[in-house]
Amino acid sequence: MTPKAESGRLYERVAQDLSGRIARGEYKIGQRLPSERELAQSYAVSRPTVREALIALELDGLVEVRTGSGVYVTATAPRGGKAGAMDIGPFELLEARRAIESEACALAATRISDEEIEQLDLLLAEMNNAAEDAVAAEDADRRFHLLIANTTRNSAMLASVQMLWDARARSPQTQLLSVKAHAAGVTPRIDEHAAILLALKERNPGAARHAMRNHLSRVLDSLLAATEVQEVEQARLRMAETRARYTASG
């Protein structure tokens, strides 16, 4: 089943279709939804898109994510009678940041001043000192990225990066994802930011682009891992397949 192609975010259309099926009783309270992989195949979308849709349903109180078991229906209607606001999805936001901030970093490498390099050094130290305080570390992380965008001397580039960070701050879906990430121990990676800073110090646009792209790819991977739902049936299937392979080879 492919969601309708009208206006609206892809994950939002998947969430709306799933909530409609829950309301109609196709998925009953207490029932486990199909696995993420099955939903991705059914809707012909990526697993991150399904993950975003499930986060939206979780915010509305329609489902509960049980780690190691799956996603279960908990209500037939959203809290308050209607679905909550849906903003830019957290994973599509990261994809956009990876594309835009990588190029911003490459441009910054050709224009950044020694004074701005020193400011980034201080922010990196601040991130490192706040390693045990996720909120403080993420604030330093935000200022680090925005400072790089500012050093491009390109107002459109800065506005684009600022818009993405503003969307990150206001999105209920991203806020819930952040809570899950913090619980899983995900914090800003000092080594990755250090690699970005080194490329900027060397005024190397190619290295700067690569370092930023690698960093944001790792962030995306970390958030996917932090919100992974290991369905029991999938785990059993993998174990059965492994046993079958060893039996056949023996």
N, C-alpha and C positions, 0 to 999 in steps of 0.2 A: 504494500500500500504506500503510494507516494503522496505526501501532503500537497494540498492545492497550491498552485503557483501564483496565487494572488499576492498583493503587497503584504509585507510583514517579514520578520526574521524567520529563518528556517527553523531554528530550535523552537521558536514561539508557535509555529504552525504544528510542529510535532507535539508540543505540550498541549495545545488546544485539542488536537485530535485524540490524544490519550485521555484528557480530562472528559471529553465527550463520551468516550467509550466507558469510562468509569461511571459517569452519570447515568448512562443507559443500562448499566448492570452487566456489561460484557466482562468487566473485571470487578469482582465483588469484594466487599470489605474483608480483609484477612487473606485475600488471594495474592500470591506472588506474581508480579508482572513477568513477562518473558525476559530473558536475559538481554543485557545491553547489546550483545552481538546480534541476537535475533531481531531486536527492535531496529538496529541499524540496517540490517538486510531488508526488513519489512518496509521501512520507510525510504530505503535507498539513500541514506545519509551516512555521515561519518559517526564513529562512536563518540567523539567529543560533542557533536551536535546532540546526540541522544543524552549524553551526560548533562548538558545544559538544560535540556527539556526536563529531565528528572529533578534537577535542582529547582527549577521553577515550580514543579508539582509539589516538591517538598516544602517550599516556602508557603504554598497555599494550603498546606496541611492535608493534601490528598494522599500522599504516600509517606512511608517511613523507610529509610535505608538502614538495613541491618547488616553490618559488616560480617562477611563470611557466610551470609545466607542469601541475601537478595533485596529487592525492593518490593514492599508490600503495600497494598491499598489500605488506607486508614479512614477515609471519608469519601462520600459521594459528591460533595459540593465543597467549594473553597470556603475558607474562613471568611465570614462577613457576607457570604452569598455571591461574591464575584471574584474572578481571578485578580491577583495583584498586578501591579505595573511590571512590565518586562522591559529591561533596558538591553544595551549591547551585551551579548553573551560573553562570559569570561574567556572562553577559548578563542572566539573570533576576535576579541579585543587583543589577545596576545599575538594572534597572527598579524593583525594590523600593526601592532607595536613592533614586531620583528621586522616587518617590511620597511616601516617609516624610520624607526630609530636607528636601524643599521645604516641607512643612507645618511641620516643626520650625523651619526658618529664619524662616517667617512669624511663628510664635509667639515665637521668640527676639527678634524686632524690637520686640516690645511689652514685653519684660521684661529685656533685657540691660542691664548696668550700664556706667558709664564705665570702670571698672577692667577689665572683661572686654573692652571694645572695645580697650583698650590691649594686652591680652594677645594678641588676634587680630592687632593691628598687628605685634607682635613675631614672631608665627608667620609672618605674610606675609613679613616681612623675612628670616626664617630660610629659608623656601622659596626666596626669590629668591637668597639667598647660596649655597644648595646646588643651584643649577640644574644644575651639572655632575655632581652626585652623586645619582643617581636614588633610591637607598635612603634617604639623608638627607632628600631633598625629599619623598618619600612619607611618611616618618615625621612630618614637620612638617605635611603635608597631613592625615594621620589625626588629629593632635592639634587641628588647626584645626576639622575637622568635629565632633569629639567635644565640643570646648568649646562650639560653637554649640548642640549638643543639650543640653548641661548647663545653658545659660542659659535654657532653656525653663521651668526649675523644675518640670518634669514628669517624675517618675521613670520612668513607663511609656514616655514618648517617648525618654528617654535610654537605657533598657534596650533598646528596639527598635533604635535606631541602633547601640548597642554590639554587639548580636548580629549585625547585618549586617557590621560591620567585623571581628568575630571570625571569621565565616564566610569573609570575604575572605582572612583571614590563614591559615586552616587548609586551604582548598580546594586540592587538587592541580591541578585544572583552572584555577583562577584564578592559581595560582603559575606555571604554564606560560604562560598568557596574558600575565602580567607580564613574563616573560623575552622573549617575542616583542615586546611593546610597547617594552621598553627597547631592544631591538636596532633597532627602527624609529624610535627617538628620541622616543618619547612620554613626556613628563614633566608634572607638575602645571602647569597654566596660571596664571601669576601674574595676568594681566589679569582672568580670570574670578573668581578669589578676591578680587581687589580690588573688583570689582563687587558681590560678596556683602557685603563689609565696608562698602562705601559705603552700601548699602541699610540695613544694620544701624545704622550711625552716624546715618542719617536717621530711624531708628525707623519705617521704612516697610514694613509687612507685605507688601503686594502686590509691591513692588519686590524685597523679600528673597526671596519665594517664586519670582518669575520668574528672579532671578539664580541661585538654586540649581538650579532646574529646567533652565535653559539650560546651566549648567556641567555637570551630570551627563548631559545629552543630548549635549553635545560630547564628554565622556569616552567615552560609549558609541560615538559615531560614530568617534572616534579609534581605539578598540580594534578596531572592525570593520575599519577601513582597514588597521590594522597587521597583521591576520591574514588579509587578503584573499588568496585563491589565484586567480591569473589563469590559467584553463585555456586552453591553446593553441587548442583547437577553438573556444571561445567567442570568443576574440580574432579568429580567422580569419573566423568567421561575421559578426561585427560589421563587419569590414573589407569582406567581400563585400557585405553589405547596403548599406554606405555607397557602394561603387563602383556598385552597381546603381541607387541613387537618383540619383547624378550622371549615370550613363549615360542613364537614363530622362528626366531633366530636360534633357539635351542634345539 
